[in-house]
Amino acid sequence: MVEVINQSNFDQKAKGKVIIDFFADWCGPCRMLTPLFQELSEEFKGKLGFFKINVDESPDLANRFGVSGIPCLVVIENGKEIDRIVGFHPKASLKQKIEDIIK
C-alpha cells in the first residue's frame, strides 16, 4: 500500500528502507506512474516501504532531497538517500531497478 506523507509526518513514517515518489497532481507522467507504483508496492510488500510526497504541498522535502524534476523516485535508508530513479519508466524497468537497489 502506498501512503501519501508530508513534512509533518515524514520522519515518523519514512523509517528503514523506503522509496518515495515525489509527484504533483498536474504532472502527466506522475499520473501514469501512480498505478505502477501501487502495483510494485504490493510486489515488494515487507521488503521496502512505498510513500508519495506531493511537491506542491511539501516543497521543503522536495528541496531537502534535491528534487528538480518529477516524477522522481528517491530510495532512502535510515534517512539518507541511497539511490534515485528520475522520470517515467515502464513497470518491468522499474521493478528491475528496485530489485537491484534492495539487493
Backbone torsions as a table, in degrees:
resi	resn	phi	psi	omega
1	MET	NA	139.4	-179.6
2	VAL	-101.5	131.1	179.7
3	GLU	-116.1	135.5	174.3
4	VAL	-82.2	125.8	178.2
5	ILE	-120.6	170.6	-178.4
6	ASN	-146.6	-173.0	-177.1
7	GLN	-56.2	-39.4	-174.0
8	SER	-72.3	-26.5	-178.5
9	ASN	-120.0	8.0	-177.1
10	PHE	-57.2	-54.4	-175.2
11	ASP	-63.7	-32.1	179.4
12	GLN	-73.0	-39.7	-173.9
13	LYS	-88.7	-42.3	-171.9
14	ALA	-84.5	68.5	-179.4
15	LYS	-110.2	151.7	-178.2
16	GLY	75.5	-143.1	179.3
17	LYS	-102.4	120.2	-177.4
18	VAL	-136.2	158.4	172.5
19	ILE	-120.7	132.0	-176.2
20	ILE	-118.8	128.2	176.1
21	ASP	-94.2	106.2	173.6
22	PHE	-82.6	122.2	-171.9
23	PHE	-143.9	173.8	170.8
24	ALA	-141.9	147.7	-178.8
25	ASP	-61.6	-31.1	-176.2
26	TRP	-83.5	-4.7	-174.0
27	CYS	-88.3	114.2	-179.9
28	GLY	-58.6	-52.2	178.0
29	PRO	-59.9	-31.8	177.4
30	CYS	-64.3	-42.9	178.9
31	ARG	-65.5	-34.5	177.2
32	MET	-68.5	-32.8	-178.2
33	LEU	-75.7	-28.0	-173.3
34	THR	-52.1	-52.0	-179.2
35	PRO	-66.7	-33.0	177.7
36	LEU	-66.3	-42.2	179.9
37	PHE	-62.8	-40.3	178.0
38	GLN	-63.4	-46.1	179.0
39	GLU	-61.0	-43.4	-179.8
40	LEU	-66.3	-32.4	178.7
41	SER	-62.7	-34.4	177.4
42	GLU	-72.4	-40.0	-178.7
43	GLU	-68.4	-31.4	-178.1
44	PHE	-105.5	17.6	-179.4
45	LYS	-55.7	131.4	-179.6
46	GLY	87.8	-11.9	-179.6
47	LYS	-108.3	-27.3	-173.7
48	LEU	-156.9	132.0	176.4
49	GLY	-80.6	140.7	-179.1
50	PHE	-116.1	123.7	-179.6
51	PHE	-135.8	160.1	175.8
52	LYS	-125.7	144.3	175.3
53	ILE	-131.4	123.0	176.9
54	ASN	-78.9	116.8	-175.6
55	VAL	-66.4	-26.1	178.6
56	ASP	-74.6	-29.8	-179.1
57	GLU	-92.8	-20.8	-179.1
58	SER	-133.4	61.0	-177.9
59	PRO	-62.6	-27.7	179.1
60	ASP	-63.8	-38.6	178.2
61	LEU	-70.6	-38.9	176.7
62	ALA	-60.7	-42.4	177.7
63	ASN	-66.6	-42.0	-179.1
64	ARG	-56.1	-37.7	-178.8
65	PHE	-100.9	10.3	174.5
66	GLY	63.9	34.3	179.9
67	VAL	-78.6	115.8	-179.3
68	SER	-116.1	-12.6	177.5
69	GLY	-141.3	145.2	-179.2
70	ILE	-127.2	153.0	0.5
71	PRO	-71.3	149.5	179.5
72	CYS	-139.1	117.4	177.2
73	LEU	-98.1	120.7	-179.3
74	VAL	-113.7	126.2	178.0
75	VAL	-96.9	125.8	-176.0
76	ILE	-123.4	137.1	173.6
77	GLU	-128.8	121.5	-178.9
78	ASN	52.3	43.3	174.5
79	GLY	84.6	-3.9	-178.5
80	LYS	-117.5	139.5	178.8
81	GLU	-68.4	132.7	176.8
82	ILE	-115.5	-17.2	177.2
83	ASP	-170.7	167.7	175.2
84	ARG	-152.2	153.5	177.4
85	ILE	-127.6	118.4	-175.9
86	VAL	-107.6	136.7	177.3
87	GLY	89.8	172.9	179.2
88	PHE	-81.0	137.3	175.7
89	HIS	-133.8	148.2	175.0
90	PRO	-61.9	158.7	-175.7
91	LYS	-55.9	-46.2	-178.0
92	ALA	-59.2	-40.8	179.3
93	SER	-66.5	-44.9	178.4
94	LEU	-62.2	-44.1	-179.1
95	LYS	-59.7	-44.1	179.6
96	GLN	-64.1	-43.4	179.4
97	LYS	-62.1	-42.2	179.5
98	ILE	-66.2	-41.8	177.2
99	GLU	-59.6	-41.8	178.7
100	ASP	-64.6	-36.7	-178.2
101	ILE	-70.2	-40.5	-173.3
102	ILE	-86.4	-1.8	178.0
103	LYS	-67.8	NA	NA
